[in-house]
Amino acid sequence: MQRQTMLGRRAAIKTVLAATASLYWPPRLRAAELPAATQAALRDSERIYVATRRRSGALSSIEPIWFYYTDGRIFFSTAPDTWKAKRIAEGSPLYIWVGSTSGPFVEGRAESVTDAALIDRMGAAYSQKYWLAWLGLFRPRSSRVADGKTKAFLVTLTQAAPPPATP
């Protein structure tokens, strides 16, 4: 009985906190709500240009990366010792320009992926999209992720205004 009361209190507290947080943070658009032109650019572009937020608050340099867009999310991989991977692990949002640094802008929250089937499926998708990956180069592989040689990420996208370059 006491355990049920404790669980009921926890659920009530979580509900109150979530409701309070929603008053302070405006709801973000989900990927399905991205403009059609942005979704088309994500399907057709060879690269995205990404930046993260440094601890100082400054925007990192904007770098091109290969990616795959599916089901309203972006998949990409990178070396685990890159600043991009370290900042994502610390909770930095991912700032994304599609196709070029002047292309459509979206913001995203990246999550590390270790699911071998998903990584291998994305590796096969890279092979269809990039001829170097078709040759077997620079393609995501689950064995490399399992060995810690590569980090794989799935990014949930939201529509946003581009961040200022420097605070």
LOZAVEX-75326 format. One record per residue (C-alpha): residue number from 1; residue in one letter; y, x, z. Coordinates in pm, 1 decimal, always signed. Layout:
% LOZAVEX-75326
<NUM, a, <Y, X, Z>>
...
% end
This chain:
% LOZAVEX-75326
<1, m, <+0.0, +0.0, +0.0>>
<2, q, <+239.9, +278.2, +95.3>>
<3, r, <+156.8, +466.0, -228.6>>
<4, q, <+234.7, +155.2, -438.4>>
<5, t, <+568.4, +116.0, -259.7>>
<6, m, <+652.2, +481.5, -326.9>>
<7, l, <+563.2, +445.3, -695.2>>
<8, g, <+772.5, +129.0, -717.3>>
<9, r, <+1069.5, +309.5, -564.1>>
<10, r, <+1033.7, +599.7, -806.0>>
<11, a, <+1023.6, +363.2, -1103.6>>
<12, a, <+1334.0, +183.7, -977.2>>
<13, i, <+1520.2, +512.4, -928.1>>
<14, k, <+1425.0, +630.9, -1277.9>>
<15, t, <+1546.2, +303.5, -1427.7>>
<16, v, <+1879.7, +323.9, -1244.3>>
<17, l, <+1927.1, +688.4, -1348.2>>
<18, a, <+1846.7, +611.6, -1712.5>>
<19, a, <+2087.0, +317.4, -1715.4>>
<20, t, <+2360.6, +528.3, -1553.4>>
<21, a, <+2306.4, +813.0, -1800.1>>
<22, s, <+2335.2, +575.3, -2093.8>>
<23, l, <+2686.3, +485.0, -1975.1>>
<24, y, <+2796.7, +848.5, -1994.8>>
<25, w, <+2616.2, +961.8, -2309.6>>
<26, p, <+2658.1, +759.7, -2627.0>>
<27, p, <+2333.3, +678.2, -2806.0>>
<28, r, <+2239.1, +914.4, -3088.1>>
<29, l, <+2126.3, +794.1, -3425.4>>
<30, r, <+1761.8, +839.7, -3503.6>>
<31, a, <+1646.5, +1017.8, -3819.2>>
<32, a, <+1573.1, +685.0, -3987.2>>
<33, e, <+1944.0, +603.4, -3951.9>>
<34, l, <+2062.9, +915.7, -4135.4>>
<35, p, <+2260.7, +839.6, -4449.9>>
<36, a, <+2046.2, +810.1, -4762.5>>
<37, a, <+2228.0, +1105.3, -4922.4>>
<38, t, <+2142.9, +1326.5, -4623.2>>
<39, q, <+1777.6, +1220.9, -4632.2>>
<40, a, <+1763.7, +1292.7, -5006.5>>
<41, a, <+1920.0, +1635.0, -4951.7>>
<42, l, <+1660.3, +1711.1, -4682.5>>
<43, r, <+1378.3, +1612.5, -4920.3>>
<44, d, <+1516.2, +1812.4, -5215.7>>
<45, s, <+1674.2, +2126.1, -5064.0>>
<46, e, <+1505.3, +2465.1, -5062.8>>
<47, r, <+1676.2, +2582.1, -4743.8>>
<48, i, <+1861.6, +2464.8, -4441.6>>
<49, y, <+2127.2, +2671.1, -4269.2>>
<50, v, <+2098.0, +2672.6, -3891.6>>
<51, a, <+2293.7, +2789.2, -3591.4>>
<52, t, <+2247.6, +2759.1, -3216.9>>
<53, r, <+2487.5, +2765.2, -2923.5>>
<54, r, <+2519.1, +3093.7, -2731.7>>
<55, r, <+2545.8, +3101.0, -2351.2>>
<56, s, <+2915.9, +3174.9, -2388.9>>
<57, g, <+2953.0, +2846.2, -2575.3>>
<58, a, <+3020.8, +3018.1, -2907.3>>
<59, l, <+2830.4, +2917.2, -3218.8>>
<60, s, <+2578.1, +3173.9, -3343.1>>
<61, s, <+2585.6, +3298.5, -3698.6>>
<62, i, <+2461.7, +3046.6, -3954.5>>
<63, e, <+2138.6, +3163.3, -4116.5>>
<64, p, <+1923.2, +3018.4, -4397.0>>
<65, i, <+1562.7, +2927.9, -4322.2>>
<66, w, <+1271.6, +2768.8, -4504.2>>
<67, f, <+1171.5, +2428.6, -4377.6>>
<68, y, <+972.5, +2118.3, -4451.9>>
<69, y, <+1107.2, +1765.8, -4399.6>>
<70, t, <+861.6, +1486.8, -4329.6>>
<71, d, <+858.6, +1162.3, -4131.7>>
<72, g, <+1226.3, +1203.5, -4039.2>>
<73, r, <+1169.0, +1544.0, -3877.8>>
<74, i, <+1211.7, +1905.3, -3982.3>>
<75, f, <+937.7, +2163.0, -3937.4>>
<76, f, <+1009.4, +2536.8, -3941.6>>
<77, s, <+871.4, +2856.3, -3798.1>>
<78, t, <+1026.8, +3181.9, -3681.4>>
<79, a, <+939.9, +3499.0, -3492.5>>
<80, p, <+924.4, +3441.6, -3115.3>>
<81, d, <+1168.8, +3724.1, -3040.8>>
<82, t, <+1455.0, +3585.7, -3254.6>>
<83, w, <+1771.6, +3470.3, -3082.3>>
<84, k, <+1718.9, +3132.2, -3246.7>>
<85, a, <+1381.5, +3088.8, -3072.7>>
<86, k, <+1518.1, +3212.9, -2739.4>>
<87, r, <+1818.9, +2980.0, -2749.0>>
<88, i, <+1604.1, +2682.1, -2845.3>>
<89, a, <+1378.1, +2760.5, -2548.4>>
<90, e, <+1689.4, +2755.6, -2326.8>>
<91, g, <+1779.9, +2408.8, -2456.1>>
<92, s, <+2036.2, +2483.8, -2727.1>>
<93, p, <+2074.0, +2215.1, -2990.7>>
<94, l, <+2005.7, +2316.0, -3348.3>>
<95, y, <+2302.4, +2277.4, -3583.6>>
<96, i, <+2181.2, +2222.0, -3939.8>>
<97, w, <+2360.7, +2226.5, -4274.0>>
<98, v, <+2138.8, +2103.8, -4557.8>>
<99, g, <+2122.5, +2303.0, -4882.4>>
<100, s, <+2431.1, +2516.5, -4815.3>>
<101, t, <+2679.9, +2587.6, -4538.0>>
<102, s, <+2898.1, +2314.8, -4687.1>>
<103, g, <+2611.4, +2065.6, -4727.5>>
<104, p, <+2541.2, +1755.3, -4517.9>>
<105, f, <+2535.8, +1826.6, -4145.1>>
<106, v, <+2288.0, +1704.5, -3885.9>>
<107, e, <+2216.4, +1809.2, -3532.9>>
<108, g, <+1868.8, +1836.0, -3388.7>>
<109, r, <+1660.9, +1897.1, -3082.3>>
<110, a, <+1376.3, +2140.1, -3152.3>>
<111, e, <+1040.6, +2123.4, -2975.2>>
<112, s, <+783.3, +2400.6, -2982.5>>
<113, v, <+460.4, +2304.2, -3163.0>>
<114, t, <+114.2, +2446.8, -3096.4>>
<115, d, <-103.2, +2180.6, -3263.9>>
<116, a, <-318.4, +2385.6, -3505.6>>
<117, a, <-381.2, +2095.0, -3744.9>>
<118, l, <-9.5, +2018.4, -3776.8>>
<119, i, <+82.8, +2384.6, -3829.2>>
<120, d, <-183.2, +2428.2, -4098.1>>
<121, r, <-71.5, +2104.8, -4267.5>>
<122, m, <+286.2, +2234.6, -4272.0>>
<123, g, <+159.7, +2567.0, -4407.3>>
<124, a, <-0.8, +2379.7, -4695.9>>
<125, a, <+326.7, +2191.9, -4752.0>>
<126, y, <+512.2, +2525.9, -4760.6>>
<127, s, <+266.7, +2641.3, -5028.1>>
<128, q, <+365.2, +2346.5, -5246.6>>
<129, k, <+736.7, +2399.3, -5187.5>>
<130, y, <+775.4, +2780.4, -5200.6>>
<131, w, <+600.8, +3003.5, -5451.3>>
<132, l, <+586.5, +3296.1, -5204.6>>
<133, a, <+401.5, +3074.3, -4958.0>>
<134, w, <+169.0, +2969.4, -5241.7>>
<135, l, <+87.2, +3340.4, -5279.6>>
<136, g, <+1.7, +3344.0, -4909.0>>
<137, l, <+322.4, +3508.8, -4785.5>>
<138, f, <+552.2, +3371.4, -4513.3>>
<139, r, <+346.0, +3056.5, -4469.6>>
<140, p, <+303.7, +2906.6, -4119.4>>
<141, r, <-45.5, +2969.0, -3984.3>>
<142, s, <-195.4, +2826.9, -3667.4>>
<143, s, <-372.1, +3156.5, -3591.3>>
<144, r, <-36.8, +3340.1, -3580.9>>
<145, v, <+110.1, +3074.7, -3350.5>>
<146, a, <-196.8, +3093.9, -3122.9>>
<147, d, <-163.8, +3474.7, -3111.4>>
<148, g, <+205.8, +3449.8, -3019.0>>
<149, k, <+323.3, +3618.3, -3340.3>>
<150, t, <+504.4, +3306.8, -3467.8>>
<151, k, <+679.9, +3009.0, -3307.6>>
<152, a, <+661.9, +2672.6, -3482.5>>
<153, f, <+913.4, +2395.3, -3419.7>>
<154, l, <+956.6, +2026.4, -3497.1>>
<155, v, <+1315.9, +1908.4, -3496.6>>
<156, t, <+1422.6, +1552.8, -3422.3>>
<157, l, <+1744.5, +1489.2, -3614.0>>
<158, t, <+2061.7, +1302.6, -3525.8>>
<159, q, <+2376.5, +1242.1, -3724.9>>
<160, a, <+2673.0, +1427.3, -3580.7>>
<161, a, <+3000.3, +1596.1, -3661.4>>
<162, p, <+2980.8, +1973.2, -3723.6>>
<163, p, <+3061.4, +2180.3, -3416.4>>
<164, p, <+3375.4, +2392.5, -3399.3>>
<165, a, <+3305.9, +2751.0, -3506.1>>
<166, t, <+3433.6, +2915.7, -3185.8>>
<167, p, <+3558.6, +2773.9, -2856.8>>
% end
